Amino acid sequence: MLNLLYYDSDIAVCVKPAGVLCEDAGENSLPALLAAALKEKGASGTPFTVHRLDKETTGIMVYALNSASAAALSASLQSGDIEKIYHALCVGRIEKEGDTLRDLLFYDRKRSKSYVVDRKRNGVKEALLEYSVIERFTDRTLISVKLHTGRTHQIRVQFSSRGHALCGDRRYGAPAEYGNRLCLCAVELAFLHPKTKEPMRFKIDDGFEKA
């Protein structure tokens, strides 16, 4: 059953499961699951996707339920007024307590994979994030990440390029012994309600096994 955190006539906030597409792509997509969950609650509205998570990533998402809310949330996203915090469990020990990572990324659509590159060219975009270490384990590090840009696979490739692929992320070089579940979760989402302008903030646990 879909974890529905909040809904009203303008928005719905839910937790995206791993392996589910966040855009409209059939009856098993998140918009379809959300529409069904709202119908069960006696609510109405067509979910509009205003931000995205990778298929393998879990976490909090907000959907607009009408075109006016979709426009307002999209404007907030473009202006950087939607705050997104992720937790990631990385391979190896990250010794620095925190840092800002800035890279140039190129997304290869044929390979469905992003790469860190060393110069600007067509299709290359700047990627910026901040991270802080939450806890270190013998061979893994749990971090909190705040995104300043939303590039495809951004967190995954920026840490992989520094020798700290996310646990379970075989696409970006995590060893097989770290499993197949991508340890990346959008744990916190904050924004202004598109209609009332009330501050909204939602938090969940990352659900990672850290022992």
N, C-alpha and C positions, 0 to 999 in steps of 0.2 A: 504493500500500500504506500502511496506517495506521502511523504512527510510535508504536510501543508502547514507552514508557520503562521501565515496571516493572509487574510483576504478582505476586500471590501468591494465596492462597485467600480473602483478604478484600477486596483493593482492586486496581484497575488504574489506571495513570497513562499518559495518551496525549496526543498533540498533535492538537488539533482543526483540520482544514483549513477554509479559508474556504468559505462557501456551504453548510455542512453544519449541520443542526439538532442541538443538543446533547441534546434530549429525544427520547423514543421517538415517532417519527413515520414509521414505515415502514422498508423495507429499506435506504434510503440515509441514514438517520439515524446519528449517532455511536454510540448504544448498539448498533445492529445491526452496524455496522462493527466495533466493539470486540468484540462477542460472536463474530463470525466470526474475528477475529484471535486471540482466546484459544483458540478451537476448533482453529485451525491449530497452536497451540503445545501442544495436548493438555490445556489448562486448562479448567475449567468455572466456571459462575457466571453469574447474571443481572445485568447492569449496572444499578445504581440511580443516577439523576441526583441529585446533592446540591448542585451549584452550576451556574451557567449562564454562557455567553458568547453574545453576539449572533451571529446567523447569519453575518454578514460578518467577524466577528473570528476570528483564529487564536490558538492558544496552548495552554498546558498545562491539562489537566483531570484531576481524580481522580474515579473512579467506585467506589462500593461494590459488592461482589459478593454481599452477603447483607444481610438486613434489620438484623442487629445492627450491622454496620459502617455501614450507611446512617444509623441512628439516632445513632451516635457521631459521625460526620462532620457530620451536620446540627446536632448540639448544639455542636460546635466552631465551625461557621460562625456560628451565632447568637450565640455568646459572643465572637466576634472573634478566635478562636485560629487561624484559617487565614489565612496571609499571602499576599497576591496582589500581584505587581508587574507592571506593564504598561510597554511602550515604545510611544510614539506619535510619529508624524512629523507636525508641525503646519505649516500654512500660515503664512508670515511669520516674523519674528524675534521671539522672546520675550526681552526684555531682562533681566527679573528672573531671578536665578539659581535661585530656588525660592520656593515660597509654599504656603500652605494655602488652598484654595478651598472656600467654604461657600455653598450656594445652596438655595433652595426650588424643587423640581421638581414639575411636573405632567405625568403621562403620559397623552396622549390616545390611547385605544385605537382609536378610529375612524381616526385618521390614522397610527397606529403611530409616534408621534413624541413626544419629551419637550420641555418648555418650561421655561425659568427664569421664575418668577413672583415677585411682590414681597410676597405675604402668604399666611398660612395659610388654607386652606379645605379642604373635603372632597376627598380624593384627593391633596393636596399633601404631599410628604415632604422632609425635609431630606437634602441630599447633601453629603458631606464627602470631600475627597481632599487629598493632599500631592503636590507634584511638584518635580522638580529638573531643570535643563537638563543634558543630556549633551554635546550639541554643537550649534553653530549653523552654518548654511549660508547661502548668499546670500539665499534666499527661503523657507527652511524651518528648523525647529528640532526636534531630536530630544530628547525628554524621557522621564524615568522617572516613573511614577505609582504611588503607593500608595493603594489605596482603603480608606476607613474605613466606607463604606456601599456597598451594591450596587444602586443604582437603575438602571432601564432606560435604556440609552444615556447613562449618567452622564458618562463622560469626554468623549464626543462633544459633548454639549450644553453642558457647563460650559466647554470651551475655545472652542467655536463662539460662545457668547454673549459672549466676550471678544475676538472678531475673529481667532481662531486655529483655524478648523475643521481637522479632521484631513485630511491629504492623501487624496484619493480619496473623501471622504465627501460626495457630492453632496447627500444628504438634508439635511445640516446646513450647506450653503452653501459647500463647497469649490469653487473655480472648476474648469472642465472641464480646463484645462491641467495639473492635478495628477493626472490619471488617474481611473480608476474603482475601483481596488483600495483598500479601506479600510486605512490604515496604522496598525493597532492590533493589538498582539500581547501576550498574557499570557505573559511570558517567564520568570517565576519563581513557584513555588508551594511553600509550606512548611506543614507540619502535623504533628501527632502521629499515628502509626499508630493506627487505631481499636482494635486489639486489643493490640498489644505496647507501645504508648505510646512507641515509638522515634521520635525526631525524623526527619522525612523532608523533603528539600529537592531540588527539581528545577529546572534552568535550561536554556533554549534560546536560540539567536540569534533576533533579530527578523526577519531576512531582508529588511529594507527596502533599497532602493537609495537611498543618501544622497548620492552624488556629484552 
